[in-house]
Amino acid sequence: KLLMLQWCTMAPLHLVIDVISDTICPWCYLGKRRMETAVRTVEAKVPEVTFELRWRPYFLNRRLPVAGMEKRESYRKKLGSLEAVERMEVGMKVLGQAEKPPIPFCFDGKIANTEHSHRMLEWVLERHGTSVQQQVVEVLGRRYFTEAQNIGDLAVLVEAAAECCDATGLLEFLEDGLSCRNLPEVALKLVEEHTVMGVPHFVIAGKYHVPGAQDVDVCVRLLLRAVEREQAQAKL
């Protein structure tokens, strides 16, 4: 167990958590909520420690059409039958309702290629920083996972960003067809560098890994372990 005495005398420590995820992945939304809760818990327990979450791209299915297709039909093709889709829906809704606050997952609407949504998040990151990007990720998740909005629609992306920041110029950025077009290559490099087997995948300080949407208490333990190791290295 980590002793509180250790935290009483430590120097301030700031750690960046890279969140490798896809914007259409319900497990990524669950993992985001759980990691955020864990971060708040650790920051309250160890005031000298602060975390910064930074979202990085991952593509579950680059063959999805930009205009989108019905979610249930997409899942049917992936899972093999409508019965399997129904079981998946029930399972995700149960998990969502168990979260605090609950996530009322909805599987109506369309699923679409996520390249534009990742480009939008990169635009927000570059212009407004990680804190605003984190807020936009939450809004985007709410709109897609609970309100059945199509995040392949550029207007939806701009509206989501505008809830959190000045989105002037974002639509033009998304429409120009050139900016941040290297994101698939960036995503592939992240997968190779961090041996990502699935998403979400959290990378703390570039070297400590939390794969999957772990329970909050697991995330807390892994965050504290990373803090302990960073603290030990700082004393060398």
C-alpha positions in Angstrom: 0.0 0.0 0.0 1.1 3.6 -0.7 1.7 5.5 2.5 0.2 8.9 2.9 3.5 10.0 4.5 5.0 9.7 1.0 2.7 12.2 -0.4 3.1 14.8 2.4 6.6 15.7 1.4 6.6 15.3 -2.4 7.3 18.1 -4.9 4.6 19.1 -7.3 4.1 16.6 -10.2 2.2 17.1 -13.4 1.5 14.1 -15.6 -0.1 14.0 -19.1 -2.4 11.1 -19.9 -2.8 10.4 -23.6 -6.2 8.9 -24.3 -6.1 6.8 -27.4 -9.7 6.2 -28.5 -12.3 6.4 -31.2 -15.3 8.8 -31.0 -17.8 6.0 -32.0 -16.6 3.5 -29.3 -19.0 3.2 -26.4 -16.3 1.6 -24.2 -14.1 4.6 -24.9 -16.9 6.9 -23.5 -17.2 4.6 -20.4 -13.4 4.6 -20.0 -13.3 8.4 -20.3 -15.8 8.8 -17.5 -14.0 6.3 -15.2 -10.6 7.7 -15.8 -11.8 11.3 -15.1 -13.3 10.1 -11.8 -10.0 8.4 -10.9 -8.0 11.5 -11.8 -10.3 13.6 -9.5 -9.9 11.0 -6.8 -6.1 11.0 -7.0 -5.8 14.8 -7.2 -7.9 15.1 -4.1 -5.8 12.4 -2.3 -2.5 13.9 -3.4 -2.9 17.7 -3.9 0.7 18.0 -5.2 -0.2 15.9 -8.3 -2.1 17.2 -11.3 -3.1 15.4 -14.5 -3.8 16.5 -18.0 -5.8 14.4 -20.4 -5.1 14.6 -24.1 -7.1 12.8 -26.7 -5.4 11.0 -29.5 -6.9 9.4 -32.6 -7.8 5.7 -33.2 -9.9 4.3 -36.1 -12.1 1.3 -35.4 -13.4 1.2 -39.0 -12.0 3.5 -41.6 -14.3 2.0 -44.2 -17.4 3.5 -42.6 -19.1 6.0 -45.0 -18.6 9.7 -44.2 -22.4 10.3 -44.5 -22.9 7.4 -42.1 -25.1 4.3 -42.0 -27.6 2.9 -39.5 -25.9 1.9 -36.3 -27.7 -1.3 -35.8 -27.0 -2.4 -39.4 -23.3 -1.7 -38.9 -23.3 -3.7 -35.6 -25.2 -6.5 -37.3 -22.5 -6.8 -39.9 -19.9 -6.8 -37.2 -21.6 -9.1 -34.7 -23.4 -11.4 -37.2 -27.0 -11.1 -36.2 -29.6 -8.8 -34.8 -29.9 -11.0 -31.7 -26.2 -10.3 -31.0 -26.8 -6.6 -31.5 -29.7 -6.7 -29.0 -27.6 -8.5 -26.4 -24.8 -5.9 -26.9 -27.3 -3.0 -26.5 -28.7 -4.4 -23.3 -25.3 -5.0 -21.9 -24.1 -1.5 -22.7 -27.3 0.1 -21.3 -26.9 -1.8 -18.0 -23.3 -0.7 -17.7 -24.2 2.9 -18.6 -26.9 3.1 -16.0 -24.4 1.9 -13.3 -22.2 4.9 -14.0 -22.3 8.0 -11.8 -23.8 10.0 -13.4 -25.6 7.4 -15.6 -25.0 7.2 -19.3 -28.3 6.6 -21.1 -26.8 4.8 -24.1 -28.9 5.0 -27.3 -28.3 2.9 -30.4 -30.6 4.8 -32.7 -29.3 7.0 -35.5 -26.2 6.7 -37.7 -22.6 5.6 -37.2 -20.1 7.3 -39.5 -16.5 7.6 -40.5 -14.7 9.3 -37.6 -11.9 11.1 -39.5 -13.7 14.5 -39.3 -14.4 14.1 -35.6 -10.7 13.4 -34.9 -9.7 16.4 -37.1 -12.1 18.5 -35.0 -10.6 17.4 -31.8 -7.1 18.1 -33.1 -8.2 21.6 -34.1 -9.6 22.2 -30.6 -6.5 20.9 -29.0 -4.2 23.2 -31.0 -6.3 26.3 -30.5 -7.8 25.9 -27.1 -5.7 23.3 -25.2 -6.4 20.0 -23.4 -8.9 21.2 -20.9 -11.3 22.5 -23.6 -10.6 19.4 -25.7 -11.7 17.3 -22.8 -15.0 19.2 -22.5 -15.6 18.8 -26.3 -15.1 15.1 -26.0 -17.8 14.9 -23.4 -20.2 17.0 -25.5 -19.5 14.9 -28.5 -20.0 11.7 -26.5 -23.3 13.0 -25.2 -24.5 14.0 -28.6 -23.5 10.7 -30.2 -24.1 8.0 -27.5 -27.2 9.4 -25.8 -28.8 11.8 -28.4 -28.2 9.7 -31.5 -26.7 12.6 -33.5 -24.5 11.8 -36.5 -20.9 12.9 -35.8 -20.1 12.5 -39.4 -22.1 15.6 -40.0 -19.8 18.7 -40.0 -22.6 20.9 -38.5 -22.9 18.6 -35.5 -19.2 18.7 -34.9 -19.1 22.5 -35.1 -22.1 22.8 -32.8 -20.4 20.4 -30.3 -17.2 22.5 -30.3 -19.2 25.7 -30.0 -20.7 24.5 -26.7 -17.2 24.7 -25.2 -15.2 27.3 -27.1 -15.0 29.8 -29.9 -15.5 27.6 -33.0 -14.9 30.4 -35.5 -13.0 28.9 -38.5 -13.7 25.3 -37.6 -16.1 24.6 -40.4 -13.7 26.0 -43.0 -11.0 23.8 -41.5 -13.1 20.7 -41.8 -14.2 21.5 -45.3 -10.8 22.3 -46.8 -10.0 18.6 -47.1 -6.3 19.1 -46.4 -5.7 20.0 -42.8 -4.8 17.1 -40.4 -5.2 14.5 -43.2 -2.3 12.6 -41.7 -4.3 11.4 -38.7 -4.6 7.8 -39.9 -0.8 7.7 -40.0 -0.6 9.3 -36.6 -3.0 6.8 -35.2 -1.1 3.9 -36.7 2.2 5.2 -35.2 0.5 5.4 -31.8 -0.7 1.8 -32.1 2.8 0.6 -32.9 4.6 2.8 -30.3 2.3 1.8 -27.4 1.3 -1.7 -28.6 -2.3 -0.8 -28.5 -4.5 -3.9 -28.8 -7.8 -2.1 -28.4 -9.4 1.1 -27.2 -9.6 2.9 -24.9 -5.9 2.8 -24.1 -4.5 5.3 -21.6 -0.8 6.2 -21.6 0.4 8.0 -18.4 3.5 10.1 -18.8 4.3 8.3 -22.1 5.2 5.0 -20.4 2.6 3.6 -18.0 -0.3 1.9 -19.7 -4.0 1.4 -18.7 -5.7 -0.7 -21.4 -9.5 -0.8 -21.6 -12.3 0.8 -19.6 -11.1 -0.3 -16.2 -13.1 0.2 -13.1 -12.4 3.4 -11.2 -10.6 1.8 -8.3 -8.3 0.0 -10.7 -7.5 3.3 -12.5 -6.9 5.0 -9.1 -4.4 2.2 -8.2 -2.6 2.5 -11.5 -2.4 6.3 -11.3 -1.0 6.2 -7.8 1.6 3.6 -9.0 2.6 5.9 -11.8 2.9 8.8 -9.4 5.0 6.7 -7.0 7.4 5.6 -9.8 7.7 9.2 -11.1 8.4 10.4 -7.6 11.1 7.8 -7.1 12.8 8.6 -10.4 12.8 12.3 -9.5 14.8 11.5 -6.4 17.6 9.6 -8.3 
